[in-house]
Amino acid sequence: MAGDDVADTLAAMGPRLRAAREHRGSTLTGVSCATGISPSTLSRIETGRRKPTLEVVLQLAKEYGVSLDELAGTAPAAEPRTSALQRSGDDKAVLPLTRYVGGLHAHKHVLPAVQGPPARPRQVSHDGWEWLCVLYGRLWLALGDQDLVLSAGDVAEFDTRNLHGVANAGPGGPVEYLIMFGPQGERLRPRTPPAPGLSAR
C-alpha cells in the first residue's frame, strides 16, 4: 500500500470507528470503561486529531464486533443473507442491508404484532442523522414531546441528537420499516430534475 493510501486509510478510520460505536449505541465513556482507552483519546481518534495505533484498532474492532477490513474500508461487498437477521431484546428483527461501517448505512426493521395499546416508546439520543420509511403497518414515532403515527409510504427524517424512539402503534399486525443512518451533518440530497416542459409554480 502506497504512502498516500495509508494516509487516506488512517484519515477515514476515525469516522468509521465513530460510526461503528454509534451503530452499537455505545458512548465514549462506555467504550473507555470496556477498553481502558480514555474518552479524550477516543474522541481525538474519531475526529482525526490522533492516529490510532494497531493495538488500539484491534481493541476497538473487537469491542465493536467489526473486522479490520471493515474499519480500513477494504471489506468486499457481500450478498445480503437471511442469516444476517438479528433480534434485539424487544423482539425486533433487524436485517442489515449494508456491511461496511462509516458513511450511510441501511437496515430493515420488523416490529412484531402487539396485543392491546402499546406503551410510549423508550427514547434514546446519539450523534447522527436518520431517515425512516414505513413499508407496512403503523409505526409510533416519538420525537421528544411529539408523537407521530406513520403508515405505509410515510417518511420521516430527524437529527438523532433529539430524543427518539419507535413502537408498533397498536393491534393489527407487525410493522416493517427501513432506516438509513448517517454521520452528523450528512443528509440525503435530492437529485431528481424537473420533468421537461414543467415550470415551477
Phi and psi in degrees as a GROMACS rama.xvg file:
@    title "Ramachandran Plot"
@    xaxis  label "Phi"
@    yaxis  label "Psi"
@TYPE xy
-68.9931  160.905  ALA-2
-56.8604  -42.1993  GLY-3
-63.7363  -38.1897  ASP-4
-65.3266  -40.611  ASP-5
-62.3372  -44.4353  VAL-6
-63.0727  -41.7312  ALA-7
-65.1967  -40.4909  ASP-8
-63.9108  -44.2921  THR-9
-66.1165  -36.0814  LEU-10
-65.5977  -34.2061  ALA-11
-84.2992  -11.7441  ALA-12
-65.112  -40.221  MET-13
-58.8118  -54.6981  GLY-14
-60.0258  -34.193  PRO-15
-69.1729  -38.7249  ARG-16
-64.699  -40.9555  LEU-17
-64.5498  -42.7914  ARG-18
-63.8212  -39.7949  ALA-19
-64.7128  -40.7365  ALA-20
-65.1186  -46.5919  ARG-21
-66.7979  -33.5563  GLU-22
-62.2458  -32.9753  HIS-23
-85.237  -5.05701  ARG-24
73.0719  24.239  GLY-25
-92.7605  149.956  SER-26
-98.7756  163.378  THR-27
-59.9885  -38.9972  LEU-28
-64.992  -42.5974  THR-29
-63.6655  -42.8029  GLY-30
-65.9127  -37.3944  VAL-31
-61.2468  -43.2215  SER-32
-64.6999  -35.5658  CYS-33
-78.643  -29.2127  ALA-34
-111.69  -19.9601  THR-35
83.5415  3.18288  GLY-36
-88.2481  130.259  ILE-37
-64.9747  148.507  SER-38
-57.1167  -36.7136  PRO-39
-66.9592  -37.3848  SER-40
-66.1536  -44.3571  THR-41
-60.0464  -42.33  LEU-42
-63.5481  -42.9564  SER-43
-66.052  -35.5392  ARG-44
-66.8101  -44.9619  ILE-45
-64.9598  -31.865  GLU-46
-92.7853  2.32565  THR-47
82.4102  7.82618  GLY-48
-83.615  -7.08316  ARG-49
-146.177  135.608  ARG-50
-83.7834  131.789  LYS-51
-76.1035  144.529  PRO-52
-81.1067  164.589  THR-53
-60.9535  -38.8984  LEU-54
-60.4911  -43.5446  GLU-55
-66.5622  -43.1996  VAL-56
-61.8011  -41.8121  VAL-57
-62.5248  -42.6631  LEU-58
-61.2971  -46.29  GLN-59
-71.3338  -36.7614  LEU-60
-60.4459  -41.5879  ALA-61
-67.0577  -43.1817  LYS-62
-63.6387  -38.4883  GLU-63
-90.1256  -9.37055  TYR-64
70.9151  34.3105  GLY-65
-122.65  161.635  VAL-66
-89.436  162.418  SER-67
-63.9948  -34.4941  LEU-68
-61.6755  -39.2745  ASP-69
-65.7506  -42.4951  GLU-70
-67.7188  -31.6765  LEU-71
-85.3069  -8.77029  ALA-72
76.5829  22.0493  GLY-73
-112.568  8.64088  THR-74
-70.1293  133.134  ALA-75
-68.4181  148.95  PRO-76
-65.5222  139.898  ALA-77
-118.104  146.248  ALA-78
-69.941  139.427  GLU-79
-59.2539  137.6  PRO-80
-129.95  143.768  ARG-81
-66.1176  -21.0095  THR-82
-68.349  -13.8083  SER-83
-78.1068  -3.64868  ALA-84
-61.527  130.255  LEU-85
-119.167  154.905  GLN-86
-126.423  136.615  ARG-87
-94.9571  178.043  SER-88
-63.1535  -24.9087  GLY-89
-92.4619  17.4509  ASP-90
70.7761  14.4125  ASP-91
-75.3217  132.497  LYS-92
-92.1646  135.087  ALA-93
-127.923  125.268  VAL-94
-114.298  106.868  LEU-95
-64.4532  132.056  PRO-96
-102.266  -10.2357  LEU-97
-130.666  146.639  THR-98
-104.386  -16.7712  ARG-99
-84.2466  165.683  TYR-100
-113.925  155.564  VAL-101
90.556  150.287  GLY-102
66.5289  -155.399  GLY-103
-79.9999  139.878  LEU-104
-140.023  157.629  HIS-105
-127.918  148.829  ALA-106
-140.687  151.959  HIS-107
-106.933  130.331  LYS-108
-115.558  143.873  HIS-109
-130.509  118.524  VAL-110
-96.8317  131.837  LEU-111
-68.4484  162.162  PRO-112
-62.9075  151.236  ALA-113
-121.689  155.522  VAL-114
-106.853  119.187  GLN-115
84.0491  175.034  GLY-116
-64.1439  131.376  PRO-117
-79.0927  159.428  PRO-118
-78.039  156.649  ALA-119
-60.0926  137.384  ARG-120
-57.2094  142.482  PRO-121
-71.2477  134.075  ARG-122
-105.964  147.543  GLN-123
-134.902  168.443  VAL-124
-144.538  149.442  SER-125
-167.5  165.797  HIS-126
-66.0897  145.208  ASP-127
135.368  -179.138  GLY-128
-137.142  137.638  TRP-129
-129.104  140.891  GLU-130
-118.668  135.31  TRP-131
-132.668  133.039  LEU-132
-132.387  123.02  CYS-133
-82.4924  129.019  VAL-134
-97.3632  -35.7683  LEU-135
-155.298  141.686  TYR-136
87.4939  -165.868  GLY-137
-125.089  124.461  ARG-138
-110.749  130.398  LEU-139
-90.4454  114.892  TRP-140
-109.716  114.869  LEU-141
-100.254  115.842  ALA-142
-116.495  98.8  LEU-143
60.3351  -122.612  GLY-144
-88.2784  -3.61737  ASP-145
-94.0225  137.4  GLN-146
-118.926  125.905  ASP-147
-124.079  139.829  LEU-148
-111.398  115.641  VAL-149
-103.978  138.12  LEU-150
-111.026  175.082  SER-151
-51.9672  128.211  ALA-152
96.1528  -15.1377  GLY-153
-77.2341  144.123  ASP-154
-127.503  142.879  VAL-155
-136.526  147.394  ALA-156
-136.887  144.434  GLU-157
-161.537  156.799  PHE-158
-76.6797  120.194  ASP-159
-76.9664  0.975006  THR-160
-72.3738  -18.0712  ARG-161
-79.8535  144.316  ASN-162
-58.6274  134.33  LEU-163
-153.515  154.823  HIS-164
-167.346  159.005  GLY-165
-132.7  157.254  VAL-166
-157.887  160.992  ALA-167
-63.9421  129.977  ASN-168
-73.8871  -8.55864  ALA-169
154.282  179.675  GLY-170
-57.152  150.603  PRO-171
135.735  0.663162  GLY-172
123.131  179.564  GLY-173
-74.185  171.329  PRO-174
-123.378  132.157  VAL-175
-118.551  134.535  GLU-176
-151.714  155.029  TYR-177
-102.281  144.183  LEU-178
-127.488  132.813  ILE-179
-116.518  130.74  MET-180
-126.563  134.65  PHE-181
-135.887  171.807  GLY-182
-63.3704  159.737  PRO-183
-55.7717  131.955  GLN-184
89.2935  -10.3317  GLY-185
-97.7625  123.912  GLU-186
-128.886  156.85  ARG-187
-64.3542  143.691  LEU-188
-120.202  105.776  ARG-189
-59.3363  135.62  PRO-190
-128.314  18.0897  ARG-191
-79.539  119.102  THR-192
-74.7543  155.974  PRO-193
-65.6882  149.053  PRO-194
-64.9972  143.909  ALA-195
-57.1662  137.139  PRO-196
86.6139  -5.03966  GLY-197
-102.223  135.854  LEU-198
-111.813  153.588  SER-199
-67.0599  143.55  ALA-200
